[in-house]
Amino acid sequence: MIDTNSIKPEMPVVCSLGGQFATVDHMEGSDSIKLKKDETGIHHYVPLSWVVSTEDGKVKVDRPGEEAMQEWSTRPMNG
């Protein structure tokens, strides 16, 4: 289980291929990460369940960035 205290604002969010596709704004509740606004001015959210590690000052998720951006939400996850 990922320690949510290890997820900090401004951390890069990287995909399974190692590329950064977002930046953490902050944790939203206990199971969503709110991301900084994208180029269109919209916040997105990814579920904590996608996170595989928070090593090296980065939040690494379990899928490629393109897939993550297709599946992320504009609302926090429930739970």
C-alpha positions in Angstrom: 0.0 0.0 0.0 1.3 3.5 -0.9 1.8 5.9 2.0 -0.4 8.9 1.0 1.9 11.1 3.2 4.7 10.5 0.6 2.7 12.2 -2.1 3.4 15.9 -2.0 2.4 18.9 -4.1 4.6 19.6 -7.2 5.7 15.9 -7.5 5.9 14.8 -11.1 3.5 12.0 -12.1 5.2 9.6 -14.4 3.8 6.8 -16.5 4.9 3.1 -16.7 7.1 4.1 -19.6 8.9 6.7 -17.5 7.5 9.9 -19.0 6.0 12.7 -17.0 2.4 13.4 -17.9 1.2 15.5 -15.0 2.1 17.2 -11.7 0.5 16.6 -8.3 -1.6 19.4 -6.9 -2.5 17.6 -3.7 -4.2 14.5 -2.3 -8.0 14.7 -2.5 -9.5 12.6 0.3 -7.9 9.2 0.9 -7.9 7.7 -2.5 -7.6 10.4 -5.2 -4.7 12.6 -6.4 -5.7 15.9 -7.7 -3.4 17.0 -10.6 -2.3 20.5 -11.5 -4.4 22.1 -14.2 -3.6 21.0 -17.7 -3.1 23.3 -20.7 -6.8 23.8 -21.0 -7.2 24.9 -17.4 -8.8 21.7 -16.1 -7.8 19.7 -13.0 -7.8 15.9 -13.4 -7.8 13.2 -10.8 -6.1 9.8 -10.7 -7.0 7.0 -8.2 -4.4 6.1 -5.6 -4.9 2.5 -6.9 -2.9 3.4 -10.0 0.2 4.4 -8.0 3.0 1.7 -7.9 5.6 3.8 -6.2 6.6 7.2 -4.9 10.4 6.7 -5.1 12.9 9.3 -6.3 10.4 12.1 -5.6 8.0 10.9 -8.4 4.6 9.4 -8.4 4.8 6.4 -10.7 1.6 4.9 -12.1 0.9 1.5 -13.6 0.0 2.5 -17.1 1.3 4.5 -20.1 0.7 8.2 -20.0 -1.6 8.2 -23.0 -3.8 5.5 -21.4 -3.8 7.4 -18.1 -4.9 10.6 -19.7 -7.8 8.8 -21.4 -8.9 7.2 -18.1 -8.3 10.0 -15.6 -11.3 11.8 -14.2 -12.4 15.5 -13.8 -13.9 14.5 -10.4 -12.4 12.8 -7.3 -12.8 9.1 -6.9 -15.4 7.9 -4.4 -14.3 5.9 -1.4 
